[in-house]
Amino acid sequence: MAVKLIAMDMDGTLVDETFRYTPRTLRTLQKAAQAGITLVVCTGRAYGETRDDLAPLPAMRYAICSNGACVLDLNGPRYIVDNGIPFDTAKKLLETLFSYDCLAEVCIGGSVYAEAKRCADLEHYHVAQFRDVLFPRYCRVDDPMKIFLEHGGPVEKVNVLFADMDDRARAAAQCAGLEVAMSTSVFWDTYKNLEFNHPSADKGTALTALANLLGYHKDELMAIGDGGNDVPMFEAAGISVAMGNAPAFVKAQAAYTTLPNTQDGCAAAIETLALGGRI
């Protein structure tokens, strides 16, 4: 079957090492859109962290955000899937996490709330390299827990960065008993974060829900990514492609491996497998 939908991870996939799109990537996405292919960004980021990066991609119609907790129709935008951590569970989770020395990013309604004081000391949490990339997009507040309690509803995702790896291990053990899915992200490189979602929220489930809504069969879906959170997306698509910069365990779960994101690997995969070109 011809490819009708392409779901693409963002960091490490669509963007290069400077978090920008290359000219080849932009040209290839435009060609895919002109060929009638539905384009979907599929990211661990919340929509608020992604919105500005979608501006150069007018052909991108849908966004799967927060590791699959939500699907948005970008013509609005409006939520068409919303699968957050229920309030009571999220409350227990946040109470546990805030008992540690950590920088917790709480995703609510597409926005990311983080404690301003902790954001000012990124070196302490080993993520100073992201100072100019993602952190300016956060809603920096005095008390994220207060924002959550006032919100009174589900949380899309919680991402946590610890000052001490022993604390990270203890927090992970405490949270293991909660009804949440816990994972790490390749995006944070050698320093491992902890991410929490609803147990049924992942990129694959969200992609399947969107495909069913649009009337697409699994064999008409193509998925491209570089991280462990992309593996469920691979399982949901008829054509799965791991980036050349992906870890070995991710490559092992994909049918194809393309070039790294530093060499236009995403564009090369689309040209080869969806548009009939050649890597």
Summary of the structure (lengths in Angstrom):
residues: 279
radius of gyration: 18.1
end to end distance: 20.4
largest distance: 53.3
contacts: 991
relative contact order: 0.18
helix: 41%
strand: 23%
